[in-house]
Amino acid sequence: APPDTMRTLDRGAIDLAELSDDQIQFLADRGMGFVADAIQQAHKDSDTAYVLQSAALVFFMQTGFAMLTVGSVRTKNTKYILL
């Protein structure tokens, strides 16, 4: 194992989000595969949450742009802008 891996794992509190792929593999090789699996699942979960949060922001941006464009045309034309 690289010395960096040992130094990170030997300190008291480990921030699991900061572990690299090599450090996760080090844990798996030492019989702590359940920890490695939990870390990898947490990474996947955070990626999914990021994508969903970004999608929600896109929806809000679309409605905001629709309101902006509706505000710049006459009232009789608003339904054509929103469709």
N, CA, C and O atoms as a MOPAC input file, in Angstrom:
PM7 MOZYME 1SCF
protein

 N      0.84000 1    -1.19000 1     0.00000 1
 C      0.00000 1     0.00000 1     0.00000 1
 C      0.87800 1     1.24300 1     0.00000 1
 O      1.91300 1     1.27700 1     0.66500 1
 N      0.47200 1     2.24800 1    -0.73300 1
 C      1.23200 1     3.49500 1    -0.73600 1
 C      1.24400 1     4.12600 1     0.64500 1
 O      0.28600 1     3.96500 1     1.40200 1
 N      2.30200 1     4.83700 1     0.98800 1
 C      2.36800 1     5.46800 1     2.31400 1
 C      1.22400 1     6.44200 1     2.55200 1
 O      0.75300 1     6.58000 1     3.68000 1
 N      0.77300 1     7.11900 1     1.49800 1
 C     -0.33800 1     8.06300 1     1.64100 1
 C     -1.60000 1     7.35100 1     2.12100 1
 O     -2.35900 1     7.89000 1     2.92600 1
 N     -1.81500 1     6.13800 1     1.62100 1
 C     -2.98200 1     5.36300 1     2.03200 1
 C     -2.91000 1     5.02900 1     3.50800 1
 O     -3.89500 1     5.18800 1     4.22900 1
 N     -1.76800 1     4.57400 1     3.95900 1
 C     -1.62300 1     4.21200 1     5.36400 1
 C     -1.79800 1     5.42300 1     6.27200 1
 O     -2.43800 1     5.32500 1     7.31900 1
 N     -1.23700 1     6.55800 1     5.88200 1
 C     -1.32500 1     7.74700 1     6.72100 1
 C     -2.78800 1     8.19200 1     6.85600 1
 O     -3.22100 1     8.58000 1     7.94100 1
 N     -3.53400 1     8.13400 1     5.76900 1
 C     -4.93600 1     8.55000 1     5.81700 1
 C     -5.74900 1     7.60800 1     6.68100 1
 O     -6.60900 1     8.05300 1     7.44100 1
 N     -5.49000 1     6.30900 1     6.57700 1
 C     -6.29100 1     5.33800 1     7.30900 1
 C     -5.89300 1     5.22900 1     8.77100 1
 O     -6.68800 1     4.75800 1     9.58300 1
 N     -4.68200 1     5.65000 1     9.13100 1
 C     -4.23200 1     5.55100 1    10.51000 1
 C     -4.68600 1     6.71700 1    11.38500 1
 O     -4.68100 1     6.59600 1    12.61000 1
 N     -5.07500 1     7.83300 1    10.79200 1
 C     -5.50000 1     8.95400 1    11.63700 1
 C     -6.85500 1     8.62900 1    12.25500 1
 O     -7.54800 1     7.72300 1    11.79300 1
 N     -7.23000 1     9.35700 1    13.28600 1
 C     -8.41500 1     9.03400 1    14.07000 1
 C     -9.71000 1     9.03900 1    13.28700 1
 O    -10.34400 1     7.99300 1    13.14700 1
 N    -10.11600 1    10.17200 1    12.77800 1
 C    -11.39000 1    10.29300 1    12.07300 1
 C    -11.12200 1    10.29200 1    10.57100 1
 O    -10.33900 1    11.09600 1    10.06500 1
 N    -11.77600 1     9.39200 1     9.88200 1
 C    -11.60300 1     9.28900 1     8.43100 1
 C    -12.80300 1     9.93800 1     7.75300 1
 O    -13.94900 1     9.58800 1     8.03200 1
 N    -12.53100 1    10.87900 1     6.86800 1
 C    -13.59300 1    11.46200 1     6.06300 1
 C    -13.74700 1    10.58500 1     4.83200 1
 O    -12.91000 1    10.62800 1     3.93000 1
 N    -14.80400 1     9.79300 1     4.78600 1
 C    -14.96500 1     8.79300 1     3.73900 1
 C    -15.08800 1     9.41400 1     2.35600 1
 O    -14.75000 1     8.76900 1     1.36400 1
 N    -15.55700 1    10.63200 1     2.27000 1
 C    -15.72000 1    11.27700 1     0.96800 1
 C    -14.37900 1    11.62400 1     0.33300 1
 O    -14.29800 1    11.80100 1    -0.88300 1
 N    -13.33000 1    11.72400 1     1.14100 1
 C    -12.02300 1    12.10900 1     0.62700 1
 C    -11.15100 1    10.92500 1     0.22500 1
 O    -10.02700 1    11.11800 1    -0.23800 1
 N    -11.65100 1     9.70800 1     0.39400 1
 C    -10.84300 1     8.54100 1     0.05000 1
 C    -10.74500 1     8.39000 1    -1.46400 1
 O    -11.73800 1     8.53600 1    -2.17800 1
 N     -9.54600 1     8.09700 1    -1.94300 1
 C     -9.34200 1     7.89000 1    -3.37300 1
 C     -9.68000 1     6.44500 1    -3.73200 1
 O     -9.94500 1     5.62200 1    -2.85600 1
 N     -9.66700 1     6.15300 1    -5.01500 1
 C     -9.94700 1     4.78400 1    -5.46400 1
 C     -8.89600 1     3.80000 1    -4.94900 1
 O     -9.21700 1     2.65700 1    -4.62300 1
 N     -7.63900 1     4.24700 1    -4.87800 1
 C     -6.58400 1     3.38200 1    -4.34300 1
 C     -6.81800 1     3.05500 1    -2.87500 1
 O     -6.59100 1     1.92500 1    -2.44400 1
 N     -7.26300 1     4.02500 1    -2.12000 1
 C     -7.52500 1     3.81000 1    -0.69700 1
 C     -8.72700 1     2.89400 1    -0.49500 1
 O     -8.73700 1     2.07700 1     0.42500 1
 N     -9.74100 1     3.02600 1    -1.35100 1
 C    -10.89500 1     2.13500 1    -1.26900 1
 C    -10.46900 1     0.70700 1    -1.59100 1
 O    -10.89700 1    -0.23600 1    -0.92600 1
 N     -9.62700 1     0.54800 1    -2.61000 1
 C     -9.11300 1    -0.77500 1    -2.96500 1
 C     -8.26600 1    -1.34800 1    -1.82700 1
 O     -8.30500 1    -2.55200 1    -1.57500 1
 N     -7.50900 1    -0.50100 1    -1.14300 1
 C     -6.71500 1    -0.92500 1     0.01000 1
 C     -7.62200 1    -1.50700 1     1.09700 1
 O     -7.30300 1    -2.53500 1     1.69500 1
 N     -8.74800 1    -0.84500 1     1.34700 1
 C     -9.69900 1    -1.35700 1     2.33400 1
 C    -10.26400 1    -2.70300 1     1.90100 1
 O    -10.38100 1    -3.62700 1     2.70600 1
 N    -10.61000 1    -2.80300 1     0.63300 1
 C    -11.18000 1    -4.05300 1     0.13100 1
 C    -10.17500 1    -5.19300 1     0.23800 1
 O    -10.54800 1    -6.31900 1     0.56700 1
 N     -8.90400 1    -4.91100 1    -0.03900 1
 C     -7.86300 1    -5.94300 1     0.04400 1
 C     -7.60800 1    -6.39800 1     1.47500 1
 O     -7.12400 1    -7.51100 1     1.68100 1
 N     -7.91300 1    -5.58200 1     2.45400 1
 C     -7.66100 1    -5.90700 1     3.86400 1
 C     -8.87200 1    -6.53700 1     4.54700 1
 O     -8.92400 1    -6.59500 1     5.77600 1
 N     -9.85100 1    -7.01100 1     3.76400 1
 C    -11.00800 1    -7.67900 1     4.35900 1
 C    -12.07800 1    -6.71700 1     4.82500 1
 O    -12.98900 1    -7.11800 1     5.54900 1
 N    -11.99400 1    -5.48100 1     4.43800 1
 C    -13.01200 1    -4.50400 1     4.82000 1
 C    -13.82900 1    -4.10700 1     3.59200 1
 O    -14.11700 1    -2.93300 1     3.36300 1
 N    -14.19200 1    -5.12300 1     2.81200 1
 C    -14.94200 1    -4.88900 1     1.58600 1
 C    -16.27500 1    -4.21800 1     1.82700 1
 O    -16.74800 1    -3.45000 1     0.98900 1
 N    -16.89100 1    -4.50300 1     2.97500 1
 C    -18.17600 1    -3.87900 1     3.27100 1
 C    -18.03900 1    -2.36500 1     3.39100 1
 O    -18.96000 1    -1.63300 1     3.02900 1
 N    -16.90600 1    -1.88800 1     3.89400 1
 C    -16.66700 1    -0.44500 1     3.97500 1
 C    -16.46800 1     0.12600 1     2.57700 1
 O    -16.99700 1     1.18700 1     2.24600 1
 N    -15.69400 1    -0.59300 1     1.75700 1
 C    -15.45800 1    -0.15100 1     0.38700 1
 C    -16.76700 1    -0.09500 1    -0.39200 1
 O    -17.00100 1     0.83900 1    -1.15900 1
 N    -17.61900 1    -1.09700 1    -0.19300 1
 C    -18.92300 1    -1.10900 1    -0.87600 1
 C    -19.79800 1     0.05700 1    -0.42200 1
 O    -20.48600 1     0.67400 1    -1.23500 1
 N    -19.77100 1     0.35300 1     0.86500 1
 C    -20.56900 1     1.46600 1     1.39000 1
 C    -20.07800 1     2.80000 1     0.83300 1
 O    -20.87800 1     3.68300 1     0.52300 1
 N    -18.77200 1     2.93800 1     0.71000 1
 C    -18.21000 1     4.17800 1     0.16000 1
 C    -18.59900 1     4.33100 1    -1.30200 1
 O    -19.00300 1     5.41300 1    -1.72900 1
 N    -18.47900 1     3.24700 1    -2.07600 1
 C    -18.83500 1     3.31100 1    -3.48800 1
 C    -20.32000 1     3.59900 1    -3.66100 1
 O    -20.70000 1     4.34100 1    -4.56600 1
 N    -21.16200 1     3.02900 1    -2.81500 1
 C    -22.60000 1     3.30700 1    -2.89200 1
 C    -22.89200 1     4.76000 1    -2.54200 1
 O    -23.76400 1     5.38300 1    -3.14700 1
 N    -22.17100 1     5.29700 1    -1.57500 1
 C    -22.35400 1     6.70600 1    -1.21000 1
 C    -21.95900 1     7.61200 1    -2.36800 1
 O    -22.60500 1     8.63400 1    -2.60000 1
 N    -20.90900 1     7.25300 1    -3.09700 1
 C    -20.49700 1     8.03000 1    -4.26000 1
 C    -21.58500 1     8.00100 1    -5.33900 1
 O    -21.89800 1     9.02700 1    -5.94300 1
 N    -22.15400 1     6.82100 1    -5.57100 1
 C    -23.22200 1     6.69400 1    -6.56600 1
 C    -24.45400 1     7.49500 1    -6.14500 1
 O    -25.08400 1     8.15700 1    -6.97000 1
 N    -24.79000 1     7.43000 1    -4.86300 1
 C    -25.95000 1     8.16800 1    -4.36200 1
 C    -25.76100 1     9.67300 1    -4.49600 1
 O    -26.69400 1    10.39800 1    -4.84300 1
 N    -24.55100 1    10.13300 1    -4.21800 1
 C    -24.30400 1    11.57400 1    -4.33900 1
 C    -24.33900 1    12.00900 1    -5.80200 1
 O    -24.77900 1    13.11900 1    -6.10300 1
 N    -23.88200 1    11.15100 1    -6.71500 1
 C    -23.97400 1    11.47000 1    -8.14100 1
 C    -25.43400 1    11.56900 1    -8.57900 1
 O    -25.80200 1    12.47300 1    -9.32900 1
 N    -26.25900 1    10.64000 1    -8.11300 1
 C    -27.67900 1    10.65000 1    -8.46200 1
 C    -28.35900 1    11.89800 1    -7.91000 1
 O    -29.16000 1    12.52400 1    -8.60300 1
 N    -28.04800 1    12.25900 1    -6.68300 1
 C    -28.64400 1    13.45400 1    -6.08700 1
 C    -28.23500 1    14.70700 1    -6.85900 1
 O    -29.04400 1    15.61700 1    -7.04000 1
 N    -26.99200 1    14.75700 1    -7.30900 1
 C    -26.51900 1    15.90600 1    -8.08300 1
 C    -27.27800 1    16.03300 1    -9.40500 1
 O    -27.66500 1    17.13300 1    -9.79700 1
 N    -27.48800 1    14.91200 1   -10.08600 1
 C    -28.20500 1    14.93600 1   -11.36400 1
 C    -29.65900 1    15.36600 1   -11.15600 1
 O    -30.18300 1    16.16900 1   -11.92700 1
 N    -30.30700 1    14.83800 1   -10.12500 1
 C    -31.70400 1    15.21400 1    -9.86700 1
 C    -31.82700 1    16.68300 1    -9.48300 1
 O    -32.76400 1    17.35800 1    -9.91000 1
 N    -30.90500 1    17.17500 1    -8.69100 1
 C    -30.92600 1    18.58400 1    -8.30000 1
 C    -30.68800 1    19.48100 1    -9.51500 1
 O    -31.32100 1    20.52900 1    -9.64400 1
 N    -29.79700 1    19.08200 1   -10.38800 1
 C    -29.53500 1    19.85700 1   -11.60500 1
 C    -30.75200 1    19.85900 1   -12.52100 1
 O    -31.06200 1    20.88200 1   -13.13200 1
 N    -31.44300 1    18.73100 1   -12.62400 1
 C    -32.65200 1    18.66000 1   -13.44400 1
 C    -33.73700 1    19.58300 1   -12.90400 1
 O    -34.43700 1    20.23600 1   -13.67700 1
 N    -33.88000 1    19.63900 1   -11.59100 1
 C    -34.87300 1    20.53700 1   -10.99800 1
 C    -34.52700 1    21.99100 1   -11.30100 1
 O    -35.42200 1    22.79100 1   -11.57500 1
 N    -33.26400 1    22.34200 1   -11.25700 1
 C    -32.85400 1    23.71100 1   -11.59400 1
 C    -33.16300 1    24.03900 1   -13.05100 1
 O    -33.55800 1    25.16400 1   -13.35900 1
 N    -32.99000 1    23.08300 1   -13.94200 1
 C    -33.30700 1    23.31000 1   -15.35700 1
 C    -34.79100 1    23.59000 1   -15.52900 1
 O    -35.16700 1    24.47700 1   -16.29500 1
 N    -35.64400 1    22.84400 1   -14.82200 1
 C    -37.08400 1    23.09700 1   -14.92100 1
 C    -37.43200 1    24.50000 1   -14.45000 1
 O    -38.23900 1    25.18600 1   -15.07700 1
 N    -36.83300 1    24.92500 1   -13.35900 1
 C    -37.10100 1    26.27400 1   -12.86600 1
 C    -36.57200 1    27.33300 1   -13.83100 1
 O    -37.18600 1    28.38800 1   -13.99100 1
 N    -35.45000 1    27.06100 1   -14.46600 1
 C    -34.91800 1    28.02300 1   -15.44200 1
 C    -35.83400 1    28.12800 1   -16.64700 1
 O    -36.00600 1    29.21600 1   -17.19600 1
 N    -36.42800 1    27.01500 1   -17.07000 1
 C    -37.35200 1    27.04900 1   -18.20400 1
 C    -38.59000 1    27.88700 1   -17.87800 1
 O    -39.03800 1    28.68400 1   -18.70300 1
 N    -39.13600 1    27.70700 1   -16.68800 1
 C    -40.31700 1    28.49800 1   -16.33200 1
 C    -39.95100 1    29.97200 1   -16.17600 1
 O    -40.74100 1    30.84500 1   -16.53500 1
 N    -38.78600 1    30.24900 1   -15.65500 1
 C    -38.34300 1    31.63800 1   -15.52900 1
 C    -38.17800 1    32.30100 1   -16.88000 1
 O    -38.56100 1    33.45800 1   -17.05300 1
 N    -37.61300 1    31.58500 1   -17.83900 1
 C    -37.45500 1    32.14200 1   -19.17800 1
 C    -38.81500 1    32.33300 1   -19.84200 1
 O    -39.01700 1    33.30600 1   -20.57000 1
 N    -39.75200 1    31.41200 1   -19.59900 1
 C    -41.10100 1    31.57000 1   -20.14400 1
 C    -41.75600 1    32.83600 1   -19.59200 1
 O    -42.39400 1    33.57900 1   -20.33700 1
 N    -41.60300 1    33.08100 1   -18.31000 1
 C    -42.17700 1    34.30000 1   -17.71800 1
 C    -41.50400 1    35.55300 1   -18.28500 1
 O    -42.16600 1    36.57100 1   -18.48800 1
 N    -40.21900 1    35.48600 1   -18.53800 1
 C    -39.49700 1    36.61200 1   -19.11600 1
 C    -40.01600 1    36.92900 1   -20.52600 1
 O    -40.25900 1    38.08800 1   -20.86200 1
 N    -40.17900 1    35.89000 1   -21.33400 1
 C    -40.65000 1    36.12000 1   -22.70100 1
 C    -42.10400 1    36.56100 1   -22.74100 1
 O    -42.46900 1    37.38700 1   -23.57800 1
 N    -42.94300 1    36.02900 1   -21.85700 1
 C    -44.34900 1    36.44700 1   -21.80000 1
 C    -44.44500 1    37.91500 1   -21.40200 1
 O    -45.33200 1    38.63000 1   -21.86800 1
 N    -43.55900 1    38.35200 1   -20.56200 1
 C    -43.59300 1    39.75100 1   -20.13200 1
 C    -43.18000 1    40.72700 1   -21.20900 1
 O    -43.38400 1    41.93300 1   -21.06400 1
 N    -42.60600 1    40.23100 1   -22.28300 1
 C    -42.14900 1    41.13400 1   -23.34700 1
 C    -43.06300 1    41.15600 1   -24.56700 1
 O    -42.73100 1    41.79300 1   -25.56700 1
 N    -44.20700 1    40.47300 1   -24.50900 1
 C    -45.15900 1    40.49000 1   -25.63100 1
 C    -46.51900 1    40.96100 1   -25.15600 1
 O    -46.76500 1    41.07600 1   -23.95600 1
 N    -47.40500 1    41.23600 1   -26.11500 1
 C    -48.75700 1    41.67300 1   -25.76000 1
 C    -49.54500 1    40.52100 1   -25.14400 1
 O    -49.21800 1    39.35500 1   -25.36400 1
 N    -50.57000 1    40.84300 1   -24.38000 1
 C    -51.35000 1    39.84800 1   -23.64300 1
 C    -51.97900 1    38.82400 1   -24.56600 1
 O    -52.03600 1    37.64400 1   -24.22200 1
 N    -52.45200 1    39.24500 1   -25.73100 1
 C    -53.13200 1    38.30900 1   -26.62900 1
 C    -52.18300 1    37.24700 1   -27.18800 1
 O    -52.64900 1    36.21600 1   -27.67200 1
 N    -50.87500 1    37.46500 1   -27.13600 1
 C    -49.90900 1    36.51300 1   -27.69400 1
 C    -49.25700 1    35.60500 1   -26.64900 1
 O    -48.40700 1    34.78200 1   -26.98800 1
 N    -49.64500 1    35.75000 1   -25.40700 1
 C    -48.96600 1    34.97000 1   -24.35300 1
 C    -49.18400 1    33.47100 1   -24.49400 1
 O    -48.26600 1    32.69600 1   -24.22400 1
 N    -50.37300 1    33.03900 1   -24.91100 1
 C    -50.60700 1    31.59200 1   -25.01400 1
 C    -49.72000 1    30.96800 1   -26.08200 1
 O    -49.34200 1    29.80400 1   -25.95100 1
 N    -49.37300 1    31.71000 1   -27.14400 1
 C    -48.50900 1    31.16400 1   -28.18500 1
 C    -47.05500 1    31.05700 1   -27.68000 1
 O    -46.31300 1    30.16300 1   -28.08700 1
 N    -46.67400 1    31.95900 1   -26.81000 1
 C    -45.32300 1    31.91800 1   -26.26400 1
 C    -45.18400 1    30.71100 1   -25.30900 1
 O    -44.17400 1    30.00900 1   -25.32900 1
 N    -46.19900 1    30.49000 1   -24.49000 1
 C    -46.11400 1    29.43400 1   -23.48600 1
 C    -46.27100 1    28.03700 1   -24.05400 1
 O    -45.84300 1    27.06900 1   -23.42700 1
 N    -46.87100 1    27.91000 1   -25.22100 1
 C    -46.99700 1    26.58900 1   -25.83200 1
 C    -45.70500 1    26.28400 1   -26.49500 1
 O    -45.55300 1    25.21600 1   -27.08900 1

